[in-house]
Amino acid sequence: MNPRNNPKYPISSSTGGSLLFNGTSQYLTTPITAAFQFGTSTDFTIEAWFFNNLASATNQKTIVSAWGSPSANSYQISLVNPGYLLWQIYTQQNSTQVIPSYNAWHHVAWCRKGSTCYLFLDGTLIDTALNVTNSANGTGSNLSIGATPQGPTAYFPGYITNVRIVKGTALYTTS
């Protein structure tokens, strides 16, 4: 991973092992490889722990993204106005009606099994979508944590840790 604009690595009992992003310019990025390309039917899991420092999302706040230019084949997990969790594969997306509390740690997991996507917050299934058939390859982009790689934009204000991407397995499909 390549740090952009020096995200902070604080050492404390409550944030140890996480990176602190300032919400205006800091993020991590790495080139897209086959490990991060899922096509139209490969099962996958993308998960992370996050701690949002802002009470509302007037702008999108990206947790994990492979959003390219053009945006076909792109994917992401983010918070959108007013703080809803959103998963998106190009034009197929679901914005939940769940707003994770701010100034608290949360675990998000997004899985695709076949053509069904599942979104979990803190171990609870909060969204299921059928017939998700767009390609999730991140073509023309980097994989980024804490911002959308093209631009970059949609910076995350807070901590992100334990990002895990598993290709070939939907680790969670029920609560």
C-alpha positions, 0 to 999 in steps of 0.5 A: 500500500502506498500512503498518500499525504501521510495518514497517521498511525496512532498507538493507543489501546483504543486505536492501535493498529488502525490508520487515522485519515484526516477526511481531506487528503489522506488515503492508501492506494495499491495497483489493481491486480487479479486478486482484487478483480471479481468479474461478474460471478466470482464470490468475494468478501470485503470487510473492514473496521471503521471509526467515523469522526463526523456526525453526518456525511454531507459528502461521500466517505469512502472506506474501500474503493476500486473506482476507475475511469471509466467507472464501468467495472468499479466497486466500493463501500462508503458512507453517503449523505446523511451517513448511510452505508452504501455498496456499489458495483458500477450502476448496481448499488444499495444505500441502506437506511442504516446510519452507523453511529459516529465516534464508535467502532463498527465492522462492515462486511460486503459479500457477493455469492453468485449474483446475490450481495449481502451487507453486514454492519456489526454482524447484522445483515442489513441489506440483501440484493439479488441479480447483481451481475455487473463486473467488479474488476476495478478496471482502470483504477487502483484499490484505495482505502480512505478515498475514491482512487480517481480524483481522488475524492470522497475522503474518509474522516476517521480510523480504518483498520483490518481491511480484508479482501477475500476472492472466491469466498463469501464469508458471511451470508446470514446473521 
